[in-house]
């Protein structure tokens, strides 16, 4: 219960009880609610901007894990490309020499994909460049393996 307030009346030389009207009570309540609402909005804005939710933390962790997995995948693709280059070297310098066949031209071995944007659906993401680069390496490696397989069939 609210404290009872009094005002000194100099005409009667006594204290009179102060009674708030409904309008004054309403204004006082609305001022309190407005100030509370403004403070709540400021606190919410600050916490939303600077503090991550548990879901955001989980998603950032998953994103970091996926980036590291892409890095590992990229290293494996580089290793497989090196192995393929060694196989191509042996094919050109050993098997084709033994069977007296002409080596496959570098233009055929390293022919790319032209004219079409094959990775359009991968664009527009935060890490699109990494995903597209890895997909291109994988496609080129697959194509070179196919050409090498045909070369072995020919020999």
N, C-alpha and C positions, 0 to 999 in steps of 0.2 A: 504494500500500500504506500502511496506517495506521501511524502512529508507535507504536513500542513504548513502553509506559509501565511504570514501576517504582514500588514503594513501599518505603520504608525500614522494615526490621524491626528494632526496638530489642532484641529478645531475641537475635537472631543477629548483630546489628550488621552487617547486609548488606542489599542491595537485592533484593527479590523481584519477579519479573515478574508484572504484573497481567494476568490472562486473564479476558475477559468471557464469561459463560455465554450460551447461546443465548437465554434469556429476557431478559437485559439487552440483548443486541444487538437483539432484536425490539422491545422497548419503546423503545429509542433511535431505531430506524428509524421506528416508528409516530409518535413525537413529531415527528420531522423532517417526515414526510409530512403529518401533520395541520397543522402550522404552515404548511407550503408551500401546502396546500390552502386554508386560511383566507386567506392573503395573496393567492392567485390569485383567490379569489372576491371579495375586496374590490377588487382592481384591475379585474376584469371589471365589477363593478357600477358603479364610478366611471366607467370609460371608456364603458360602455353608456349611462349617464345623461347625461353631459356632452359626449361627442364623437359627432358624427354620422358614420354610415357613408357610403361613397360613394353607395350606393343612396338613402339618406335625403336626401343633398345634392341628388341628381338630382331626386328627387320634389319637394323643396321648391322647386327652381328651376322645374320644370314647373308647379307650383301657382301660383307668382308670375306666370309667363308667362300662364297661363290667366286669372288675375284681371285682368291688364292687358288681355287680349283681351276679357274681359267688359266692362271699363270702356269700351273703344273701341266695342264693339257697342252699349252703352247710349247713348253719344254719337250714334252713327249713327241709332239709333231715335228719339232726341230730334230730330235734324235731319229725319228723314222725317216725324215727327209735325208739325213746323213747316210742312213743305211741304204736307202734307195739310190743315192748317188754312187755309193760303193758298188751296188749291184749293177748299175748302168755302166760303170767303169769296167767291171769284169766282163760284162756282156760285150762291150765294144772292143776291149783289148785282149780278151782271151777267147771267148766262145766264137765270136764272129771271125776272128783271125784263124782259128782252127778250121772252121767250116767255110772259110773264104767267102764270107758274106759281107756286104757293105754295111757299115755302121749306120744307125738311125741318126738322121740330122737333128741338130739341137733345136731347130725351129719346130720340128714335129714333137720332140720330147717336151719342150717347154711352151708349147702353144697354149694360149690362155683362152679365157671365155670373153668374147667381145660383144658389144652392141646391146646387151640387155642388163638391166640392173637386177641381178638375181637375189639381192639381199634387201630389197625395198621394205619388206615386212619387218626387218630387224632394225630399221631406222627409227629414231624418235625416243630412244631410251637413254638413260643416264650413261650407260656403258656400251652404247651402240658400236662405237669404233672398235672396241676390243672384241665384241661378239662377231662383227663382220670380218675383221682381220683373221680371227681364228677359223671362221667358216670358209673364208677364201683359201687359207692354207690347207684345210682339210679337203676341199674340192680339188685343188691343184694336185695334192698328194694322191688322191684317188684316181685322177686322170692320168698322172704319170705312172702309177702302178698298173693301170689298165694297158697303157702303151707298152710298158715293160713286159707285161704278161703276153701281149701279142708278139713282142719281139722274141720271147722264148719259144712261143708256138712256131714262129717262122724258122728259128734255128733248129 
